[in-house]
């Protein structure tokens, strides 16, 4: 159930690369705990929009507000504390030289969340929620299955306790069993606002309250 507190406002957003206009005058609002699906075919700028929403790329025009404050007034660190990103499964996401435990402690240390003992308890809690055995902590990313790897990426996004998670085709490259498990986890366990960017109407309809089609803003 969404709250009445306005979290994110996107106002007349446009993005173009030269003569290639992806979308123009894209506007929407998102409230705390609301889930919005953004559907689009290949080439409609779904991943570009995700990069804009996590401040990795600038829009051509338009404004973005988080809790009423313009995006440009946030530092990247302050923005990433409130807005986290989960992308499509790729082996390039996690540092292959580090253990999973080290990877999971990084956001807790970066954002100064909890002491060492509390951090261990927090991480163990997420492993249990995501149906991962604690033995995974001593492994390195390349030792994990695709489903395990993506669930660790989900834990990394949840650990800073963000207000909003951008999910960009997060199950598109997974086998069906892993996809179903992750979608069920988000539907039943994640109490955060979501923007689910996908080409798959099933994923969006399963997770979201409302949907927009990027083709409508061409």
PAZAPA-4460 file (N, C-alpha, C; in steps of 0.05 Angstrom, whole numbers, plus 32768, in hexadecimal, padded with zeros to 4 digits):
% residues 218
    n_x    n_y    n_z   ca_x   ca_y   ca_z    c_x    c_y    c_z   seq   type   mol
   8011   7FE8   8000   8000   8000   8000   8012   8019   8000     1      X     A
   800E   802A   7FED   801E   8043   7FEC   8015   8056   8002     2      X     A
   8027   8068   8009   8021   807C   801D   8017   8096   800F     3      X     A
   8012   80AA   801E   800A   80C4   8013   8021   80D7   8011     4      X     A
   8039   80CE   8017   8051   80DF   8016   805E   80DD   7FFA     5      X     A
   805F   80F3   7FEC   806B   80F4   7FD2   8089   80EF   7FD3     6      X     A
   8093   80DB   7FC5   80AF   80D4   7FC6   80BE   80E0   7FAE     7      X     A
   80B5   80DA   7F96   80C3   80E2   7F7E   80B0   80EF   7F6B     8      X     A
   80B9   8105   7F5E   80A9   8112   7F4A   80BB   8117   7F31     9      X     A
   80B2   810C   7F1B   80C0   8110   7F01   80AF   8123   7EF0    10      X     A
   80BA   8138   7EE7   80AB   814E   7EDB   80B6   8155   7EBF    11      X     A
   80A6   814E   7EAA   80AC   8155   7E8F   80C8   814D   7E87    12      X     A
   80CF   8134   7E8D   80E9   8129   7E87   80EC   8122   7E69    13      X     A
   8102   812B   7E5E   8108   8124   7E42   8125   811A   7E40    14      X     A
   8129   8108   7E2D   8144   80FE   7E28   8148   80F9   7E0A    15      X     A
   815E   8104   7E00   8164   8101   7DE3   8183   80FF   7DE0    16      X     A
   818B   80F0   7DCD   81A7   80EF   7DC4   81A8   80FA   7DA8    17      X     A
   81AF   8113   7DA5   81AE   811F   7D8B   8191   8120   7D80    18      X     A
   818C   8114   7D69   8171   8114   7D5D   8161   80FC   7D67    19      X     A
   816D   80EB   7D77   815F   80D3   7D81   8151   80DA   7D9C    20      X     A
   8137   80DF   7D9B   8128   80E6   7DB3   811C   80CD   7DBF    21      X     A
   8123   80C7   7DD7   8119   80AF   7DE4   80FD   80B4   7DEF    22      X     A
   80F9   80CA   7DFD   80DF   80D2   7E08   80E0   80F0   7E0E    23      X     A
   80C8   80FB   7E11   80C6   8117   7E18   80AD   811B   7E29    24      X     A
   80AF   812F   7E3B   8099   8136   7E4D   808F   811E   7E5D    25      X     A
   80A2   810D   7E66   809B   80F7   7E78   8098   8101   7E94    26      X     A
   8080   80FD   7E9F   807A   8107   7EBA   806C   80F1   7ECA    27      X     A
   8073   80EE   7EE3   8065   80DD   7EF5   806D   80E3   7F12    28      X     A
   805D   80DB   7F24   8062   80DE   7F41   8062   80C2   7F4E    29      X     A
   8072   80BF   7F63   8074   80A6   7F71   8073   80AC   7F8F    30      X     A
   8061   809E   7F9D   805F   80A1   7FB9   806E   808B   7FC8    31      X     A
   8074   8090   7FE1   8082   807B   7FF1   8073   8061   7FF0    32      X     A
   8082   804C   7FEB   8078   8030   7FEA   8067   802A   7FD1    33      X     A
   8064   803E   7FBF   8056   8039   7FA6   8068   802A   7F93    34      X     A
   805C   801B   7F81   806B   800C   7F6D   8061   8013   7F51    35      X     A
   8073   801E   7F41   806D   8027   7F26   807C   8018   7F12    36      X     A
   806E   800D   7EFE   807B   7FFF   7EE8   807E   8011   7ED0    37      X     A
   8096   8010   7EC4   809C   801E   7EAC   80A2   800A   7E96    38      X     A
   808F   8007   7E83   8092   7FF3   7E6E   809E   8001   7E55    39      X     A
   80AD   7FF1   7E46   80B7   7FFC   7E2D   80C5   7FE7   7E1D    40      X     A
   80C2   7FE8   7E02   80D0   7FD6   7DF0   80ED   7FDD   7DF0    41      X     A
   80FD   7FCB   7DE3   8119   7FD1   7DE0   811D   7FEB   7DD0    42      X     A
   812F   7FFC   7DD9   8134   8015   7DCB   8124   802C   7DD5    43      X     A
   8112   8028   7DE8   8102   803E   7DF2   810F   804E   7E09    44      X     A
   8127   8045   7E11   8136   8055   7E25   8131   804C   7E41    45      X     A
   812A   8033   7E46   8124   802A   7E61   813D   802D   7E73    46      X     A
   8153   8022   7E6A   816B   8023   7E7A   8176   803F   7E7D    47      X     A
   8172   804F   7E68   817A   806C   7E6A   816A   807A   7E80    48      X     A
   8151   8074   7E81   8140   8080   7E96   8149   8077   7EB1    49      X     A
   8150   805D   7EB4   815A   8054   7ECE   8173   8063   7ED6    50      X     A
   8185   8068   7EC3   819E   8077   7EC8   8198   8093   7ED1    51      X     A
   8184   809F   7EC5   817C   80BA   7ECC   8171   80BB   7EE9    52      X     A
   8161   80A6   7EEF   8155   80A6   7F0A   8168   80A0   7F20    53      X     A
   817F   8094   7F1A   8194   808F   7F2E   81AB   80A3   7F2C    54      X     A
   81A7   80B8   7F1C   81BA   80CE   7F19   81D4   80C6   7F0C    55      X     A
   81D3   80B2   7EFA   81EB   80AA   7EEB   81EB   80B9   7ED0    56      X     A
   81D5   80C4   7EC9   81D3   80D2   7EB0   81BF   80E9   7EB3    57      X     A
   81C3   80FF   7EA3   81B2   8116   7EA5   819C   8115   7E90    58      X     A
   8184   811F   7E96   816F   8121   7E81   8175   8138   7E6F    59      X     A
   816A   8138   7E57   816C   814E   7E45   815C   8166   7E4F    60      X     A
   8145   8161   7E5B   8134   8176   7E66   8123   8169   7E7C    61      X     A
   8117   817A   7E8C   8106   8170   7EA1   8112   8171   7EBD    62      X     A
   8102   816B   7ED1   810B   816C   7EED   8103   8153   7EFC    63      X     A
   8114   814C   7F10   810E   8136   7F21   8110   8140   7F3E    64      X     A
   80FD   8139   7F4E   80FC   8141   7F6A   80FB   8128   7F7C    65      X     A
   810A   8128   7F91   8108   8113   7FA5   8101   811F   7FC0    66      X     A
   80EA   8118   7FCB   80DF   8124   7FE3   80DE   8143   7FE0    67      X     A
   80D6   814C   7FC8   80D2   8168   7FC3   80EC   8178   7FBD    68      X     A
   8102   816A   7FBE   811C   8178   7FBB   8127   8171   7F9F    69      X     A
   8130   8184   7F8F   813B   817F   7F74   8152   816B   7F75    70      X     A
   8153   8159   7F61   8168   8145   7F60   8184   8151   7F61    71      X     A
   8187   8168   7F54   81A2   8174   7F52   81AC   817E   7F6D    72      X     A
   819A   8180   7F81   81A2   8189   7F9B   81AC   8173   7FAD    73      X     A
   81AA   815A   7FA3   81B4   8143   7FB2   81D0   813C   7FA8    74      X     A
   81E2   8135   7FBA   81FB   8129   7FB2   81F5   810C   7FA8    75      X     A
   8208   8101   7F99   8203   80E5   7F90   8201   80D2   7FA7    76      X     A
   8210   80D7   7FBC   820F   80C5   7FD4   81F4   80C7   7FE1    77      X     A
   81EA   80E0   7FE5   81D0   80E4   7FF2   81BA   80D8   7FE2    78      X     A
   81BC   80DB   7FC7   81A7   80D0   7FB5   81A8   80B1   7FB7    79      X     A
   81BF   80A5   7FB6   81C1   8088   7FB6   81B9   807C   7FD1    80      X     A
   81BA   808C   7FE6   81AF   8082   8000   8191   807E   7FFE    81      X     A
   8184   808F   7FEF   8167   808D   7FED   815D   807F   7FD4    82      X     A
   816D   807D   7FBF   8165   8071   7FA6   817A   805C   7F9E    83      X     A
   8171   8043   7F9E   8183   802D   7F97   817B   8020   7F7C    84      X     A
   818D   8011   7F70   8189   8007   7F55   818F   7FE9   7F54    85      X     A
   817E   7FDA   7F47   8183   7FBE   7F41   8180   7FBA   7F23    86      X     A
   8195   7FB3   7F15   8194   7FB0   7EF8   8191   7F93   7EF0    87      X     A
   8193   7F8F   7ED6   8192   7F74   7ECB   81AA   7F64   7ED4    88      X     A
   81A6   7F4A   7ED8   81BC   7F39   7EE1   81D3   7F3A   7ECF    89      X     A
   81EA   7F40   7EDA   8204   7F40   7ECB   821A   7F3A   7EDF    90      X     A
   822D   7F2B   7ED6   8244   7F24   7EE7   8257   7F3C   7EEC    91      X     A
   8251   7F53   7EE1   8262   7F6A   7EE5   8259   7F7B   7EFD    92      X     A
   8243   7F74   7F09   8239   7F85   7F1F   824A   7F85   7F38    93      X     A
   8252   7F6D   7F40   8261   7F6A   7F59   827F   7F66   7F53    94      X     A
   8290   7F70   7F65   82AD   7F6E   7F63   82B5   7F51   7F66    95      X     A
   82C0   7F44   7F51   82C5   7F27   7F53   82DC   7F20   7F66    96      X     A
   82EB   7F34   7F6F   8302   7F2F   7F81   82F9   7F2E   7F9F    97      X     A
   82E1   7F37   7FA4   82D8   7F3A   7FC0   82C5   7F23   7FC8    98      X     A
   82C4   7F1C   7FE1   82B1   7F09   7FEB   8295   7F16   7FEC    99      X     A
   8280   7F06   7FEC   8265   7F11   7FEE   8261   7F20   8008   100      X     A
   826E   7F17   801D   826C   7F25   8037   8277   7F41   8035   101      X     A
   828E   7F44   8028   829A   7F5E   8024   8288   7F70   8013   102      X     A
   827D   7F65   7FFE   826B   7F74   7FEC   8253   7F7E   7FFB   103      X     A
   8247   7F6E   800C   822F   7F75   801B   8235   7F8A   8031   104      X     A
   824D   7F89   803C   8253   7F9C   8051   825A   7FB8   8046   105      X     A
   8260   7FBA   802C   8268   7FD3   8021   8253   7FE9   8024   106      X     A
   823A   7FE4   801C   8226   7FF9   8020   8221   8000   803D   107      X     A
   8223   7FEC   804F   821F   7FF2   806B   8235   8004   8076   108      X     A
   824E   7FFF   806D   8264   8010   8075   8263   802B   8068   109      X     A
   825D   802B   804E   825C   8045   803F   8248   8058   804B   110      X     A
   8231   804D   8053   821C   805E   805F   821B   805E   807D   111      X     A
   8230   8052   8089   8233   8052   80A6   821A   8047   80B4   112      X     A
   8212   802F   80AB   81FA   8022   80B6   8203   800C   80C9   113      X     A
   81FE   8010   80E3   8201   7FFB   80F8   821F   7FF5   80FD   114      X     A
   8224   7FE8   8114   823F   7FDF   811B   8244   7FC4   810F   115      X     A
   825C   7FB9   8114   8263   7FA0   8107   8250   7F89   810E   116      X     A
   824A   7F86   8127   8238   7F71   8130   821C   7F74   8124   117      X     A
   8212   7F8C   8124   81F8   7F92   8119   81F8   7F8D   80FB   118      X     A
   820E   7F94   80EE   820F   7F8F   80D1   820D   7F72   80CA   119      X     A
   821A   7F61   80DA   8218   7F44   80D5   81FC   7F3A   80D8   120      X     A
   81ED   7F45   80EC   81D1   7F3D   80F0   81C0   7F47   80D9   121      X     A
   81C4   7F5F   80D0   81B5   7F6A   80BA   81B8   7F5A   80A1   122      X     A
   81D2   7F53   809B   81D8   7F43   8083   81CB   7F28   8084   123      X     A
   81CD   7F1B   809C   81C1   7F01   809F   81A3   7F02   809B   124      X     A
   8197   7F17   80A4   817A   7F1A   80A1   8172   7F1B   8083   125      X     A
   8182   7F29   8073   817C   7F2B   8057   8181   7F10   8049   126      X     A
   8196   7F02   8051   819B   7EE8   8045   8184   7ED5   804A   127      X     A
   8179   7ED6   8062   8162   7EC4   8068   814A   7ECC   8058   128      X     A
   8144   7EE6   8055   812E   7EEF   8045   8130   7EE7   8028   129      X     A
   8149   7EE7   801E   814E   7EE1   8002   8154   7EC3   7FFD   130      X     A
   8151   7EB3   8013   8155   7E96   8011   8172   7E8F   8008   131      X     A
   8185   7E9C   8015   81A1   7E97   800F   81AF   7E8D   8029   132      X     A
   81BF   7E79   8026   81CD   7E6E   803D   81E5   7E80   8045   133      X     A
   81EB   7E82   805E   8201   7E93   8067   821C   7E8B   805C   134      X     A
   821E   7E72   8053   8238   7E69   8047   823F   7E79   802E   135      X     A
   822B   7E86   8023   8230   7E96   800A   8243   7EAE   8010   136      X     A
   8244   7EB6   8029   8254   7ECE   8030   8272   7ECA   802A   137      X     A
   827C   7EB2   802B   8298   7EAD   8027   829E   7EA8   8009   138      X     A
   828A   7EA7   7FF9   828E   7EA3   7FDC   8294   7EBD   7FCE   139      X     A
   829D   7EBB   7FB5   82A2   7ED2   7FA4   828C   7ED2   7F8F   140      X     A
   8287   7EEA   7F83   8271   7EEC   7F70   8270   7ED8   7F5A   141      X     A
   8287   7ED0   7F4F   8287   7EBE   7F38   8280   7EA1   7F40   142      X     A
   827E   7E9C   7F5A   8277   7E81   7F64   8259   7E7E   7F66   143      X     A
   824A   7E94   7F62   822D   7E93   7F67   821E   7E8C   7F4D   144      X     A
   8206   7E80   7F51   81F4   7E7D   7F3A   81E8   7E98   7F33   145      X     A
   81DB   7E9A   7F1C   81CE   7EB3   7F14   81BA   7EBC   7F28   146      X     A
   81A9   7EAA   7F32   8195   7EB2   7F45   81A0   7EBB   7F5F   147      X     A
   81B5   7EAD   7F69   81C3   7EB6   7F82   81CF   7ED1   7F7E   148      X     A
   81DC   7ED5   7F68   81EA   7EEE   7F62   81D7   7F05   7F62   149      X     A
   81C0   7F02   7F55   81AC   7F18   7F54   81A0   7F1D   7F6F   150      X     A
   819D   7F08   7F7F   8192   7F0D   7F9A   81A5   7F1C   7FAC   151      X     A
   81BF   7F18   7FA8   81D3   7F27   7FB7   81D2   7F44   7FAE   152      X     A
   81CE   7F49   7F94   81CB   7F65   7F8A   81B2   7F72   7F96   153      X     A
   819D   7F62   7F9A   8185   7F6D   7FA7   818B   7F74   7FC4   154      X     A
   8199   7F63   7FD2   81A0   7F69   7FEE   81B1   7F82   7FEF   155      X     A
   81C3   7F86   7FDC   81D4   7F9E   7FDC   81C3   7FB7   7FD9   156      X     A
   81AE   7FB5   7FC8   819C   7FCC   7FC4   818B   7FD2   7FDD   157      X     A
   8184   7FBD   7FEC   8172   7FC1   8003   8181   7FC9   801C   158      X     A
   819B   7FC2   801E   81AA   7FC7   8037   81AB   7FE4   803F   159      X     A
   81AD   7FF8   802D   81AD   8014   8036   8192   801E   803F   160      X     A
   817E   800D   803D   8162   8015   8045   8158   802D   8034   161      X     A
   8159   802B   801A   8150   8041   8009   8132   8045   800A   162      X     A
   812A   805C   8000   810D   8061   7FFD   8102   8056   7FE3   163      X     A
   8114   8054   7FCF   810B   804D   7FB4   8120   803A   7FA8   164      X     A
   8116   8026   7F9A   8128   8013   7F8C   811F   8014   7F6E   165      X     A
   8133   8019   7F5D   812F   8018   7F40   8136   7FFC   7F37   166      X     A
   8123   7FED   7F2C   8127   7FD2   7F23   8127   7FD2   7F04   167      X     A
   813E   7FCE   7EF8   8141   7FD1   7EDB   8145   7FB5   7ECF   168      X     A
   8130   7FA8   7EC6   8131   7F8E   7EBA   8140   7F7A   7ECC   169      X     A
   813A   7F7B   7EE6   814A   7F6D   7EFA   8148   7F4F   7EF8   170      X     A
   8133   7F44   7EEB   8130   7F27   7EE8   8132   7F1E   7ECB   171      X     A
   8138   7F30   7EB9   8137   7F29   7E9C   814A   7F13   7E94   172      X     A
   8161   7F11   7EA1   8175   7EFD   7E99   8176   7EE4   7EAA   173      X     A
   8162   7EE1   7EBB   8162   7ECA   7ECE   8150   7EB4   7EC4   174      X     A
   8156   7E9C   7ECE   8144   7E85   7EC8   8129   7E8A   7ED6   175      X     A
   8115   7E7C   7ECD   80FA   7E81   7ED6   80F7   7E7C   7EF4   176      X     A
   8104   7E68   7EFF   8101   7E63   7F1C   810D   7E7A   7F2C   177      X     A
   8124   7E84   7F24   8130   7E9B   7F32   811F   7EB4   7F2F   178      X     A
   8114   7EB8   7F17   8104   7ECF   7F13   80EB   7ECF   7F25   179      X     A
   80DE   7EB8   7F27   80C6   7EB6   7F37   80CC   7EBB   7F54   180      X     A
   80E3   7EB0   7F5E   80EA   7EB4   7F7A   80F0   7ED1   7F80   181      X     A
   80FE   7EDF   7F6E   8104   7EFB   7F73   80EC   7F0C   7F72   182      X     A
   80DA   7F08   7F5E   80C2   7F17   7F5D   80B0   7F13   7F75   183      X     A
   80AE   7EFB   7F7F   809F   7EF5   7F97   80AB   7F03   7FAF   184      X     A
   80C5   7F03   7FB1   80D3   7F11   7FC7   80CC   7F2F   7FC7   185      X     A
   80CD   7F3C   7FB0   80C7   7F58   7FAE   80A9   7F5E   7FB5   186      X     A
   8098   7F4C   7FAB   807C   7F51   7FB0   8075   7F4D   7FCE   187      X     A
   8081   7F3A   7FDB   8079   7F33   7FF7   808B   7F3F   800C   188      X     A
   80A4   7F45   8006   80B7   7F4D   801B   80C2   7F69   801A   189      X     A
   80C1   7F76   8002   80CD   7F90   7FFF   80B8   7FA6   8003   190      X     A
   80BD   7FB6   8018   80AA   7FCB   8020   80B6   7FE6   8018   191      X     A
   80BC   7FE9   7FFE   80C8   8001   7FF4   80BA   800A   7FDB   192      X     A
   80BD   8023   7FD4   80B3   802C   7FBA   80C4   801F   7FA4   193      X     A
   80B7   8017   7F8E   80C5   800B   7F78   80BF   8019   7F5E   194      X     A
   80D2   801B   7F4D   80CE   8021   7F30   80D8   8009   7F21   195      X     A
   80C6   7FFA   7F15   80CE   7FE2   7F07   80CE   7FE7   7EE9   196      X     A
   80E6   7FE7   7EDD   80E9   7FEC   7EC1   80ED   7FD2   7EB3   197      X     A
   80DB   7FCC   7E9F   80DB   7FB2   7E93   80CF   7FB3   7E77   198      X     A
   80D5   7F9F   7E67   80C6   7F9B   7E4E   80B0   7F86   7E51   199      X     A
   80AF   7F7A   7E6A   809D   7F64   7E6F   8084   7F6C   7E7F   200      X     A
   806D   7F6E   7E73   8055   7F76   7E81   804F   7F65   7E9A   201      X     A
   8056   7F4B   7E99   8050   7F39   7EAF   805F   7F42   7EC8   202      X     A
   8079   7F49   7EC5   8089   7F52   7EDC   807D   7F6B   7EE8   203      X     A
   8077   7F7E   7ED7   806C   7F98   7EE0   8051   7F94   7EED   204      X     A
   803F   7F85   7EE1   8025   7F81   7EED   8025   7F72   7F07   205      X     A
   8039   7F60   7F0A   803B   7F50   7F22   8044   7F61   7F3A   206      X     A
   8056   7F75   7F34   8062   7F84   7F4A   8056   7F9F   7F4F   207      X     A
   8049   7FAB   7F3B   8044   7FC8   7F3C   8026   7FCF   7F3F   208      X     A
   8022   7FE7   7F4A   8007   7FF2   7F4D   7FFE   7FFF   7F33   209      X     A
   8011   800D   7F26   800A   801D   7F0E   8020   8019   7EF9   210      X     A
   801A   801F   7EE0   802D   801C   7ECA   802D   8034   7EB7   211      X     A
   8044   8039   7EAB   8047   804C   7E96   8055   803F   7E7F   212      X     A
   804F   8046   7E66   805D   803C   7E4F   806E   8053   7E44   213      X     A
   8088   804E   7E41   809A   8062   7E37   8093   806B   7E1B   214      X     A
   8088   8058   7E0B   8080   805F   7DEF   806C   8076   7DEE   215      X     A
   805D   8079   7E04   8048   808F   7E04   8055   80AA   7E07   216      X     A
   806F   80AC   7E0D   807C   80C6   7E11   8091   80CB   7DFC   217      X     A
   808E   80BD   7DE5   80A1   80C1   7DCF   80A0   80DD   7DC3   218      X     A
***
